[in-house]
Amino acid sequence: MVLTTEFKSGGYRYVSGVFQYSGGVAALPGHRLVRVRFSTQLPLVEGMKRAESITASQGRPAKAICAFELRSPAPFTEAGFRTFNELYVGQLDAWGVIDGDRNPVARSNVCPMNAPPPEPSVHAFTFAVQGDGPPSAAISGSAEAPEGKVNYRDHIVALGDTSKPALLKKAEFVVNEMERRFHALDFRWSDVTTSQIYSVHNIHPLMSRDLLLGGAARSELVWHFCRPPVVGMEFEMDCRIVHEEWVV
């Protein structure tokens, strides 16, 4: 059983993950999650400050920011990804969010193939507000490699293979990880409001299988023409159960 931890000062609970992000978050009783998408992506530091300002305008502390959706210019090397994560986590630490090696904030970070940003940028964020509403959650993105290893490359599913059977194996791994994360928060596919797939490969063969039709495609399924954030990965996905979304 995967245990969750309450982050009461933020108004949510989370699935423990790696230092750069948690597995996912869910609003605590008396709270609900709101997703905010920027109409124009903002550079990382500027975007995080803007997220803090919007959250404060709703009477909530920066600690209530529980998820970020990021965009980067191109997939990182492993060393480059570590450097980027240290910068990003440093801002969360300045907000008082990081507790030792625990990071409660969920995240996805992908690389658009069309009109990529010139530097890592914020596409959207989610925060917890006080008030009643349907149960809500945001699940971190996962590509086809387990987290917490010494590196990604040695553990990528079907590394270097983009054939249809290999893509199916990659997608199966990712979908299973999505399920593990939202099951830990007591949600099911039937609760999911939006699933997002990030890949430059044709996902239609996957749609013909029960893999996605029986789960993610039951709700809104959005395909982004993006690559995952680390060289060698081909398929990423995240999910959310959010009933209130803004565009600013």
Secondary structure as UniProt FT lines:
FT   STRAND          4..7
FT   TURN            8..11
FT   STRAND          12..15
FT   TURN            19..20
FT   STRAND          24..27
FT   TURN            29..30
FT   STRAND          31..43
FT   HELIX           44..57
FT   TURN            58..59
FT   HELIX           62..64
FT   STRAND          65..71
FT   HELIX           78..94
FT   TURN            95..96
FT   TURN            100..101
FT   STRAND          106..112
FT   STRAND          121..130
FT   STRAND          137..143
FT   HELIX           153..155
FT   TURN            157..160
FT   HELIX           164..184
FT   TURN            185..186
FT   HELIX           189..191
FT   STRAND          194..198
FT   HELIX           204..207
FT   HELIX           210..213
FT   TURN            214..215
FT   HELIX           216..218
FT   STRAND          220..224
FT   STRAND          226..227
FT   TURN            231..232
FT   STRAND          236..241
FT   STRAND          245..247
//
